[in-house]
Amino acid sequence: MSDKHVHGGLIDQSQLDKAGHPLPAGVDLPAVDRFTLDDDDAGNCRLVTEDEIRGEYLDNPTQASPVQPEWLTLEIDNQPITFTYANGAQYTTPLGSIDWTAHIGADRFRKVGGIVYPVDASGNVMLNRATTPRLVNVREYLHEQIQQRSEERVEMAWLVNAFASIMSMNSGLDGIKTGKVVRHPGIENP
């Protein structure tokens, strides 16, 4: 099945070629550097450049909140993460809603509350490798950190177990090693 879907906004030659409509001889098309933005904040729909909305785009936060893993399992995908933008706007979502497997471009872009979101044809926010690669990188980084913590926990458990085994073998052997009865303070020996 070929992809003949053309996104809203201006069309560039590569999209025409892909859709099976080659450029007629002698016609030159300008490079497309604008896309359609449904701006709910301003109450309009307009063409914008990437530079115009860069600081407000969902994938360009200036800060991310810490994510607190569940203490026993170290699970983090259900934990909320809040991204803050240059204009002070914030976006909070469960970390697991950032899809690191999909690579699907947005059908439209929508600005609400000072943030420009990539959305699908139904208006659902799209968080994936194609639309929000920086947010995907944040999720991947956090999972790498959790993996390291998990490995540290396993190593610590092995050390604690080894120490407990050594202590278990040595308990009660104090008198056997020297041939003397060892008196422990606070314990009455016969």
C-alpha positions as a printed Julia matrix, in Angstrom:
190×3 Matrix{Float64}:
  0.0     0.0     0.0
  1.55    3.31   -1.01
  1.25    6.46    1.06
 -0.56    9.04   -1.08
 -1.6    11.15    1.9
 -0.62   14.79    1.58
 -0.5    16.89    4.73
 -2.37   20.2     4.97
 -0.54   23.35    3.94
  1.68   24.07    0.97
  2.77   21.12   -1.15
  6.37   20.63   -2.22
  7.59   18.75   -5.27
  8.62   15.62   -3.37
  5.01   15.24   -2.16
  3.7    15.68   -5.71
  6.16   13.11   -7.04
  5.23   10.69   -4.27
  1.54   11.1    -5.1
  2.21   10.34   -8.78
  1.95   13.92  -10.09
  5.31   14.93  -11.58
  6.12   18.58  -12.13
  5.17   19.77  -15.65
  8.08   20.83  -17.85
  9.16   24.44  -17.37
  7.47   24.92  -13.96
  9.57   25.64  -10.87
  7.99   25.45   -7.42
  9.36   27.45   -4.49
 10.7    25.53   -1.51
  8.05   24.9     1.12
  9.0    26.19    4.54
  5.55   26.92    5.96
  2.83   24.78    7.42
 -0.73   25.24    8.59
 -1.31   26.12   12.23
 -4.74   26.0    13.83
 -4.25   28.68   16.47
 -6.95   28.32   19.13
 -5.27   31.04   21.21
 -5.63   33.64   18.43
 -8.81   32.12   16.99
 -7.45   31.68   13.47
 -5.78   29.31   11.04
 -2.65   30.54    9.28
  0.57   29.55    7.59
  3.64   29.78    9.81
  7.31   28.97    9.55
  9.15   26.66   11.88
 11.12   29.63   13.23
  7.91   31.46   14.2
  6.77   28.75   16.6
 10.06   27.12   17.63
  9.93   28.26   21.28
  6.29   27.18   21.62
  6.56   23.82   19.88
  5.88   20.82   22.12
  9.28   19.27   21.36
 11.24   22.34   22.52
 10.81   22.54   26.29
 13.28   24.49   28.39
 12.76   22.3    31.48
 11.43   18.88   32.44
 10.26   17.93   35.91
 11.92   15.06   37.75
 10.22   11.69   37.41
  9.9     9.69   40.62
  9.95    5.92   39.94
  7.71    3.59   41.89
 10.0     2.62   44.78
  9.65   -1.16   44.59
  9.53   -1.86   40.85
 11.23    1.31   39.56
  8.35    1.68   37.07
  8.31    5.15   35.49
  6.01    5.01   32.44
  2.88    5.74   34.5
  4.56    8.64   36.29
  3.76   12.21   35.19
  6.37   14.44   33.62
  5.88   18.18   33.17
  7.62   20.12   30.42
  7.98   23.9    30.72
  8.46   26.2    27.73
 10.19   29.55   27.19
  6.84   31.38   27.41
  6.04   29.76   30.8
  3.43   27.34   29.42
  3.5    23.79   30.76
  2.51   20.39   29.4
  2.07   17.37   31.71
  1.7    13.81   30.46
  2.47   10.28   31.67
  6.0     9.42   30.54
  4.71    6.28   28.78
  2.5     8.37   26.46
  5.67    9.34   24.57
  5.76    6.61   21.91
  9.33    5.63   21.11
  8.33    3.03   18.51
  6.13    5.02   16.11
  7.54    7.29   13.43
  4.41    8.99   12.08
  4.28   12.62   11.0
  1.58   15.02   12.13
 -1.5    15.74   10.03
 -1.85   19.22   11.49
 -0.42   21.55   14.12
 -2.55   23.19   16.77
 -1.73   25.92   19.26
 -3.55   25.83   22.6
 -2.49   27.53   25.83
  0.74   28.85   24.35
  1.98   25.45   23.12
  2.01   24.19   19.52
  1.05   20.51   19.34
  1.49   18.03   16.48
 -1.9    16.35   16.03
 -3.45   13.61   13.91
 -6.54   14.03   11.7
 -8.78   13.58   14.78
 -6.97   16.26   16.78
 -5.12   13.84   19.11
 -1.66   14.94   20.26
  1.09   12.87   18.63
  4.16   12.15   20.74
  6.55    9.99   18.71
  9.96    9.89   17.0
  8.78   11.92   14.0
  6.89   14.65   15.84
  8.73   14.92   19.18
 12.21   13.35   18.94
 13.53   15.32   21.93
 10.73   14.07   24.18
 11.44   10.53   22.96
 15.1    11.08   23.91
 14.01   12.16   27.41
 11.99    8.95   27.85
 14.85    6.8    26.54
 17.34    8.54   28.85
 15.13    8.01   31.9
 14.72    4.33   31.03
 18.5     3.97   30.7
 18.91    5.53   34.15
 16.31    3.17   35.61
 18.07    0.19   34.0
 21.32    1.25   35.68
 19.55    1.58   39.05
 18.0    -1.85   38.58
 21.41   -3.39   37.85
 22.81   -1.66   40.96
 19.99   -3.11   43.05
 20.74   -6.62   41.78
 24.44   -6.17   42.55
 23.63   -4.85   46.01
 21.3    -7.81   46.64
 24.09  -10.23   45.71
 26.5    -8.45   48.06
 24.01   -8.45   50.92
 23.28  -12.13   50.34
 27.01  -12.99   50.25
 27.63  -11.0    53.43
 24.7   -12.68   55.19
 26.02  -16.11   54.16
 29.5   -15.32   55.5
 28.06  -14.0    58.75
 25.87  -17.08   59.06
 28.86  -19.4    58.66
 30.9   -17.46   61.23
 28.24  -17.09   63.9
 28.9   -19.35   66.87
 32.42  -20.28   65.71
 34.3   -17.76   67.9
 35.11  -20.33   70.6
 36.01  -23.08   68.16
 38.73  -21.05   66.45
 40.72  -20.34   69.63
 39.64  -23.24   71.77
 38.52  -20.75   74.43
 35.06  -19.85   75.56
 34.32  -16.35   74.44
 32.23  -14.29   76.8
 30.01  -11.73   75.16
 29.0    -8.7    77.23
 25.37   -8.79   78.26
 25.01  -12.5    77.46
 25.11  -14.94   80.32
 27.35  -17.92   79.44
 27.03  -21.25   81.34
